[in-house]
Amino acid sequence: MVVEAILQKDWDVTRKNIPVNMLRITAGPYQFVARMEEGAAPLTCAAFQKLLPFRNRIIQARWSGEAAWIPLGDFQVGVPFENHTSHPAPGDILLYPGGYSETEILFPYGAAMFASKMGQLAGNHFLTLVEGREHLPELGRTVLWAGAQDIVFEAVEGTEGAEGTASARATDATDAAGGTGATGESRH
């Protein structure tokens, strides 16, 4: 199990022997770079790294305010709550490991309080945008008025600090093609 392996320090958090602590996120036509919050959410970060590159669709949240979300249904990430919050700042990306609601990723682009039909939720804050925050309002308008957008999370290899690089931002938005999407009723 992922949690047990991480607790025993019997895991590899590298890809091609290069530490992965920054991710490039392409959401629709918008580019972001995010820092993995490995110190505060090590289990969630390690589990998400195993999913990279992660491709899906992002849609407008229904109950969480100015946020978009990636519904993951019954997918089990295998992590407990850590560094969890109900009140993420714009650009503080949360992973909800399931329980009262389905597993999901919340991508706040404005004022948000994480919730579902069941009420307030808390998700693991595991990514923080360090570049591209200026595109958050446009991303919000796009998912609200144009609908679901492809989203891709990819490792920015060779990043050992908290700062992204110009080469990390240089990607074609068409790389986001191929999102698998998710079905089911939006709970947010």
Order of alpha helices (4+ residues) and beta strands (2+ residues): alpha-beta-beta-beta-beta-alpha-beta-beta-beta-beta-beta-beta-beta-beta-alpha-beta-alpha
